């Protein structure tokens, strides 16, 4: 039964994100420019909420505070290093200087990232179903704007719409094998689950703070700032609801 939950939400995290991105691409460019900051704001809230209200508290129940906080810190440093060599790049902007001619690299990096997302989802479900749902929601929330950005970059690199969509879909499907492998691996090695949760929390914190927040700072003014803050709080509140149900 638990494996079924993991498979279903892994597919939602990959195919669902692609479907959401494809739907968003149907809107006019002006509408997309308005919606994307809203999606990013909500994604920041879900990522931070899942990390601080779900993953870290659950990990702390099974190991010492020093071990878990040390793993979170190490994870943030690792993801910084990975981003520096463009394996973990989360640019949401077609004009990103790193992505200039990096179509194949984006697909490889996206496949790697989605595989890790599968590990995140499986580890969360092995801890509790509400935490698994919360983690999956955070994955979907931040994957939709990322896929929109990746799609725009692939088009800018000469890919046709259909080819870009198919390749993005294929790279996103690595979430499923990542989740299934993690289910069997972590099922046999339960002692590793708290550390996988800590690393997952590190990835969520890094994505939210290093990749998503800076893109929101491009919008100046009180009204956009208030809208972003409300949506960040809404994302945190959504995760809090799932955690209170646990």
PyMOL commands that set and color helices and strands:
alter all, ss='L'
color gray80, all
select helices_A, chain A and resi 2-25+29-60+65-84+97-99+103-127+129-156+161-172+174-188+190-216+222-244
alter helices_A, ss='H'
color red, helices_A
deselect
rebuild
show_as cartoon
